[in-house]
Amino acid sequence: MIIFGTKGYLHQLAVLTMVCGWCGNPAAHTLRKKVTKFTLFFVPLFPFSTKYSTQCTFCGGEQKISAEQADQLLAQHAGGRDGAPLGQAPQQPGQQPYRR
């Protein structure tokens, strides 16, 4: 008998300050990477799915983003500043500015 399946791994890549597209607050967002691996006899062998997302720590809103957007956010985070003018947080990728 062969036992196979999948297992998901969730990695937190960074914590970034951005304006949330859901609640409109400048808050910390976690940049996360979810990797799903194929397992054989409970041993993870190779990844077959990788997804990226950001989640607002204020309201809990989550948005899926592409690998390119995740790389851009990591590059901005590694640069020290998020590239935003002083006193402003960058907008969450793929979201329109929140209007009240």
N, C-alpha and C positions, 0 to 999 in steps of 0.2 A: 504494500500500500504506500502511495506517495502522498505526502502532506504538503500542500502549497497554499499560498494566499498572498495578502498584501499587508503592509504595515506603514503607517504614516508617521512622519517626524516633523515637528514644528520647531523652527529655529527663529529666534529673535535677532535680527541683524542690526537694528539701531533704534534709538528713540529720538524722534525729530519733532521740532516745534513747527506746526503748520496751522493754517486756518481750516477748520473742519468744514467740509461741504454739507454736512448734515445739520449741525447745530450752529455754525457760524462763529464759534469761539476759537481764539488762538490757543491751542492746547497741544500737549504732547501726543504724538502718534507713534505707535510701535510699527516698525517695518518688519514684516514676518515673511518667512519662506517655508512653504509646506512641500515636503518631498515624500512621495509615495514610492515604496520599494517593493519589488517582487520578492517573496520569501519561499524557500524550499526547506522543509523540515525545520521551520522557525528560524532559519538563518537568512538575513537580508542579503540578496545577491546583487541586484542592480536597480537603479531608479528608473521609473517609467513615466512619472508625472512630477512636474515642478510648477508650483503656483506661488505668486507673490500677492501680498495684500498689506494695506495699512489699516490700523484701527485707532480711533480716537479714544483717549483715556478719559475724556470728560463725559461723552454721551454713549460710547460703546459702538458708534457707527463704524462699519467696516466696508472697505472698498477694495475690490480686486484690481490689480495693476499689472502691466506687462513687465517682462524682464528688463526691457530697455528703460522704462520709467524707474524701476527699482535701482538699476545701475546709476542713473542720473541722481537719484536721491542720495545714494551712498557716496557718490563723488562729491556732491554738495556738502554732505555731512563731514566727509574726510577733510574738506577744505577749511574747516573751522567755522566759517559763517555760511548760512544757508543762501547767501546771495540776495537777501532781502534788504531793503533800506532800513536804516536804524529805526527801531521801534515797531517794525512790522514783521509779521511772519509770512512765509511764502504760502501760496494757495495749494491745497491738496491737488495732486495731479488728476486730470480728467474731470474736474468739477468746475462748475461755474461759480463765481463769487456769490455768497449768500446775501440776499437782499431782504430787508425787513419792510 
